[in-house]
Each structure stands twice: as C-alpha cells, then as structure tokens.
Amino acid sequence: MRVGLISKAVLAGALAMTAVAATGGAVAQAAPKAPAPAPAAAVAKAGPQLESAAGNLSSTVTGSFTDVVGGLGAVTGTFTPSKFTTKQGQVLATGILTSTLTDSLGVDLGTVQKTVSMPVQLPETAAANKAAPNAALISCDVLNLVLGPLHLDLLGLVVDLNRVVLDIVAQSGAGNLLGNLLCAITNLLNGGLGLPLGFIADLLNQILAILRL
C-alpha cells in the first residue's frame, strides 16, 4: 500500500515550492585577501556542477592528508556524479572528483581529477522517523545527499575525504518533475519503508538525466 503511495507521489501533479537562492553568493563574499590556502578553499565553494532549467546540483568536498613534513594538509574541491548504482547493500555515487591539495605550509600542491565511487549515507530508519512526518510533503525543492568518507591516493599522497555534500535544488513552479522526484526520494529516505535500494538509485539517476537536459 505504501509503495503505491510513493509511486503516486513521483507522478503527482504540481507541488507548491518556494524559490531557493543560488549558492554562488557565498563565493562572491569571500574575503579579498587570505593566506596561501585560500585559493584551494574557494574550490570547495564552486558553483553548480550540473544545471538545467529544472534546477541545479552543487557539491562540496573537504578532506586532509599528512604532508612530507608531517603536517596536516587540506583537500578541497568538487564532485560531479555521473551515475548511481547499488553494490553490497549500498547506494554508490560514481563521478569525477576534482581536488586541490594544499600542504601545512600553505603551498598549493596542485589539482587532480579522478573517477571515484562513494557510498551514499542513507539515514538510519529510527532516526529518520523522528523527523516531522509531513515535512517532506510541504517543501521538496532541496535534497542534500552526503557521500563518503573515502580514502584514496592523490598526487602520491594518501588523502582522507571527510565527506562530499551534494545539494540538489529544484526550481520552484507547478508541475516540476525534478521537484516531484526530490519529494519521492525524501519520503523514501525518511519513511523507513525498506524498499529496494535499486529503486532509490533509479530515482537519483532520473535526477541526473533531468539536470543534463
């Protein structure tokens, strides 16, 4: 019964949504001068990676590594997903990770791109059910996905990514398919229905397809 309701939610008609401000403003307000690590930090606040008339997706990557002098270096960047799959009971996001590494002395070590797969951190059912049950039905214009953590080799250094945050924002307006999909996924994640992970991955892939129109 509840699976049917979710399916209807995906195909439902117009959803009233409030307009969402673009995230790029935070970059414009960055301090005019900063120490050497500042250029790398700016990468973490890069604008949308995927965008269409329906909405946009932006990402934030943060992490750290031990540099050659034993200090703690910083990793910042963006992640652009290309597909979502399932493996061993997890939803995985695969895409291009663009990272800038800055050592503990503030020296920019370079920027590297690499194809990676990271697990999507789905909320625990018990914790999700504590949220307001109708919150997702009231506003479905934003979906925040947290990926990782991930350990990988970049520029010959072992990097620990703390997390990757994907913010998917639907443009407000009646009959917005992207907004309907965000509603469906939000309800699935909060409802604890125990539906196949492949269903969630399929909805996320539909979002990527819409953003590339």
N, C-alpha and C positions, 0 to 999 in steps of 0.2 A: 504493500500500500504506500509506504513512504517513498519507495523508489519511484513509483509512479508520480508522486507529487514533485519530486526533484526533477523528473523528466519534463513535467509540465512547466516547471519554473524556468528551465532552459529555453523552452519555446514560447514563453509567456509574452504578452504584448508590452506596451510601454511601461517603463519604470521612471518615476519622477526622480531626477538626480540633481544634486547641487553642483555648480561649477567648481572645478578644482584648479587651484592656482598652479602654474608651472613651477617645476623645481629649479629651473635655471637661475632664479633670482638669487639664490644663496651664493652662487659663484660670483655674481656681479658685486656683492657686498663684501668680498674678501678684502682683507687689509692690503693697502697699496704696497707695503714693504714687509718682508718677512725673512727669517733666516733661510739658509740654503734648502731645507726640506720642503719649503712652501710650494715650489713648482710641482712636486710629486703629490702633495696634498690636494692640489687643485684638480688632479686627475680623478680623485675619488668623488668629486662633486660634478663630474661631467654630466652634460645634459642627456636627454633621451637617446637610447641606442636604437630603438625601433619606434617608428611613429607613422601614423596614418590619420585620416580624418576621423576615425573612430576613437583614437586615443593614443597613448604612448607608454613606453616602458623604459625606465631608467634603472641603473644599478650602481651599487657602492661596494667596493672591495677594500678590506683592510687586513693587514697581517704583519708579521715580523720575522726576523731571521737574525742569526748570530753572524756578525761580520768577521773579517780576517783578524781584527784586533781584539776580538772577544766581546765587542759592544753589541748593543741591540739596534739593528737596523729596522727601517719601516718599509712596508709594502702598501701601495695604494693603487687603485685602478678601477677598471670596469669589467663587466662580464656581459656578453651578448649571447643569449641562448639561441640554439638552432633547432633543438627538439627535446621532448620529454619522453622518457621510456621508463620501464619498470624492470627491476632485477633484484632477486633475493629479498622480496618483501619491502622494497623501497622504490620511491619515485625518484628518478635521476634526471637532472638537467645537464644537457651536453651543449657546449658552445665555446666561443672564443674568449679566453681570459687575457686582458691587456693589463700588464702590471709594470709599475715603475718602482725600482728599488733605490733606497737612499740609505747610506750607511750611518753609523752612530756619530760620525764627524760632519754629517750634512752633505756628503759628496754624492751626487747623482750617479749611480752605477749603470743606469741605462733602463730602457723599456723593452719588454719582451712580450710577444703574443704566443699563446699556446692553447691547443684544444684540450679541454678538460671535461670531466663528468663529475658532478657533485650531487650528493643526496639532498632532496627537498625535506626540510624539517617540518613534518606534519605534526600538529598539536596532539598531545595526549587526549584521549576521549574524555576522561574525567575532568581535566582542566578546561577543555573546550566547552563542556556542557554547563560550566559555571557562568559562562558569558550570558548576556541578555539574549533570550531565545529569539526575539524578533529583531535584533539589531541589524542582522544582515539583510532583512527584508526592507528595512527603512532606507538604507543607503548602500548601494552596491557599486559605487563609482571608483573604488580603490581596492586593490588587492595587494597585500605585502607578503612576499614569499622570502623565507630565509633559507639559504643553502649553506652547505658545509657542515663542520670545518673540513679543511683539506690540507694535506702535506704533500709538497711537490718540489722538484728541482727547477730552479730558475737561475740562469746565468751562473751555473755551477754552485749555487748556494741552496741549502735546504730551507724552504720557506713554509711557515705555518700560517695559513689563512684563517683568521678568526671566524669570519662569516662573509657571505655575499648576500646583499639585500636587493631583491627585485621589487620595484614599485610599479605596479600596472595601474594606469589611470584611464578611465573611460570618459570620453566627452559626454557632457550632460545632454539629454534630449530624449524625446519619445521614440520608442521602437529601436533603441540602440542595442544591437546584437552583442557587442562587447560587454556592455553593462549587464545584460542578461546572463552571459557566461560567468562574469565575475560573481554575480549573485549565486549562481548554481554551485560554483566551486566553494565560495564562502560557506554556504549552507552545508555542503558535504563535509568540509573540514570541521565545522562546529557541531554537526549533528550526531557524530559518532555512529553512523549507520553501518559501518563495516562493509561498505561497497568495495568492489574490486578496484585495486589501485590503477589498473589499466583504464578504467572509466575516467578517473581524475586526470591521468596523463593525456588522454584523448582530448578532454576539455582544454587543458593547457596548450596542446598543440593547435587547437582551433583558434586560441587567442593569438598565437604566433602568426598563423595564417592571416588573420584579420589585420594585424599590425603591419604586415608586408604588402597589403593591397596598394 
